[in-house]
Amino acid sequence: NFLNGLRPLAFGVSGTERMRLTSTGLGIGTTSPSHAIDVSTSSATWAGAIKNTDATNGYGLFLQSAESASKAILGAYSGSSYKFYVRGDGNVGIGTTSPSDKIELFTTDTDSGINLVANNGSNQLSHSPKLKFNGEYQSNGPFIQGLNTGAVGYKALVFNTVRTGNDYTTLPAEAMRIDSSGRVGIGMSPTAY
């Protein structure tokens, strides 16, 4: 009697056990699951895949946990530490399990950071993606962008904040630019001094 005797139920293929159901949980690739579902493999590829092939209305994976800063919704772990961590309060940590803001990047490598890359077919001549600052239900707030200004990928850092009256239907115009020579123009293009 599997229920009363609390005996595991094993499933095998070609004489080799592949899955085991115990009083703790379901183990795939392990005979001693420590979670409700425990998948273990030493294969040189993905350990698992969850696919929804409905290209129109399909959803991916739903995760739920306690809405608490001391609990996690998702953790990506490798080596000896978490590389990506989503707390129950919605804060996201990259390189940390205790993000103090909605997104926090922690690293001891001062040469690494956040890289915004765009490719519109011009490779290094492409403008960079925009870093946007919007309110709720707003899609055209002020933004910062790297604009290509030269044949070898020279870029200017442009700050777009200027609006006319109550016009909230168009993107703001350029207010300040730092060109690839380090010159700054406020309300005008930078010129040599």
C-alpha positions in Angstrom: 0.0 0.0 0.0 1.9 3.1 -1.2 -0.3 5.6 0.8 -0.3 3.9 4.1 3.2 2.4 3.9 4.8 5.7 2.6 6.8 3.6 0.1 8.4 5.3 -2.9 7.0 4.7 -6.3 9.7 4.3 -9.0 9.5 4.6 -12.7 12.1 3.1 -15.0 13.0 2.9 -18.7 15.1 0.0 -20.1 15.8 -1.3 -16.7 17.1 2.1 -15.4 15.2 4.2 -12.8 14.3 7.6 -14.3 11.7 9.0 -11.8 10.7 8.4 -8.2 7.8 9.6 -6.2 8.4 9.7 -2.4 6.7 11.2 0.6 8.9 14.3 0.1 8.3 14.9 -3.6 8.9 13.8 -7.2 12.5 13.2 -8.2 13.6 13.1 -11.8 17.2 11.9 -12.1 17.4 11.5 -8.3 16.2 8.9 -5.9 16.0 11.3 -3.0 14.1 14.5 -3.9 14.4 17.3 -1.4 11.7 19.5 -2.9 8.1 18.9 -4.2 9.8 18.6 -7.7 13.5 17.9 -7.9 15.2 17.5 -11.3 18.9 16.4 -11.4 21.1 15.7 -14.4 24.8 15.7 -15.4 24.0 16.2 -19.1 25.9 18.9 -21.0 22.7 20.7 -22.0 19.7 22.3 -20.4 18.3 20.4 -17.4 14.8 21.0 -18.5 12.5 22.9 -20.8 9.0 24.3 -20.5 7.4 25.3 -23.8 4.1 26.7 -24.8 3.8 26.5 -28.6 0.8 28.8 -28.8 2.4 31.7 -30.6 -0.6 34.0 -30.1 -2.0 33.4 -26.6 0.6 31.2 -24.9 2.0 32.0 -21.5 5.3 30.7 -20.1 6.0 29.7 -16.5 4.0 30.9 -13.5 5.8 31.2 -10.2 4.2 32.2 -6.8 5.7 32.7 -3.4 5.1 34.7 -0.2 5.0 38.5 -0.8 7.9 39.1 1.6 11.4 40.6 1.3 12.7 37.5 3.3 11.4 35.0 0.7 12.3 34.5 -3.0 10.2 34.0 -6.1 13.1 32.9 -8.3 16.8 32.2 -7.8 19.4 31.3 -10.5 22.4 29.7 -8.8 25.8 28.5 -10.1 29.1 27.8 -8.6 28.7 28.9 -5.0 26.3 31.9 -5.2 23.1 33.2 -6.7 23.6 35.1 -9.9 20.0 36.3 -10.3 17.5 36.6 -7.5 13.9 37.8 -7.4 12.5 38.5 -3.9 8.9 38.2 -2.9 8.5 41.9 -2.6 9.5 42.3 -6.3 13.0 43.6 -5.9 15.5 42.0 -8.3 19.1 41.3 -7.4 21.9 40.6 -9.9 24.9 39.3 -7.9 23.0 39.9 -4.6 20.2 38.2 -2.7 19.4 41.4 -0.8 18.5 44.1 -3.3 17.5 47.4 -1.7 15.8 48.7 -4.8 13.6 47.3 -7.6 16.8 46.4 -9.5 20.3 46.2 -7.9 23.5 45.1 -9.6 26.3 44.0 -7.3 29.7 43.1 -8.5 33.4 43.3 -7.3 34.4 43.8 -11.0 34.6 47.5 -11.6 35.1 46.9 -15.3 31.6 45.3 -15.7 28.2 46.9 -15.6 25.1 47.4 -17.8 25.6 47.3 -21.5 22.9 48.8 -23.8 23.5 47.5 -27.4 21.4 48.1 -30.5 21.9 46.8 -34.0 19.8 48.4 -36.8 21.9 46.8 -39.5 24.7 49.4 -39.2 26.6 47.5 -36.5 28.9 49.9 -34.6 27.2 52.8 -36.4 23.9 52.1 -34.8 22.4 54.5 -32.2 22.3 53.0 -28.7 19.0 52.0 -27.0 17.3 54.7 -25.0 17.2 54.9 -21.2 13.7 56.2 -20.6 12.1 57.8 -17.5 8.3 57.5 -17.6 5.4 57.9 -15.3 2.5 55.3 -15.2 0.7 55.1 -18.5 3.4 57.3 -20.1 5.5 56.2 -23.0 7.2 59.4 -24.2 9.0 60.7 -21.1 12.5 62.1 -21.0 15.4 59.9 -22.1 19.1 59.5 -22.4 20.6 58.0 -25.6 23.9 57.4 -27.3 23.7 58.8 -30.8 26.2 57.8 -33.5 28.0 60.8 -34.9 30.9 59.4 -36.8 32.0 56.8 -39.4 33.9 54.7 -36.9 31.2 54.5 -34.2 31.8 57.8 -32.4 28.9 58.5 -30.2 27.5 61.5 -28.3 25.5 61.2 -25.1 22.3 63.1 -25.6 19.7 64.1 -22.9 16.2 64.7 -24.2 14.0 66.6 -21.8 12.5 69.7 -23.6 8.8 69.9 -24.1 6.5 72.6 -25.3 3.5 73.5 -23.1 1.3 70.5 -22.3 2.4 68.5 -25.3 2.6 64.9 -24.1 2.1 63.2 -27.4 5.6 63.5 -28.8 9.0 62.6 -27.6 10.9 65.4 -25.8 13.6 67.4 -27.7 17.3 67.4 -27.0 18.3 69.6 -24.1 22.0 68.7 -23.6 24.7 66.8 -25.5 28.2 65.5 -24.5 30.0 64.8 -27.7 32.7 62.2 -28.4 35.4 64.9 -27.7 34.0 65.5 -24.2 32.5 68.9 -25.1 29.2 69.9 -23.6 26.4 71.8 -25.3 23.3 72.9 -23.4 20.5 74.1 -25.7 23.0 74.0 -28.5 25.5 71.8 -30.3 28.9 71.6 -28.5 31.6 73.8 -30.1 35.4 73.9 -29.7 36.6 76.4 -27.1 
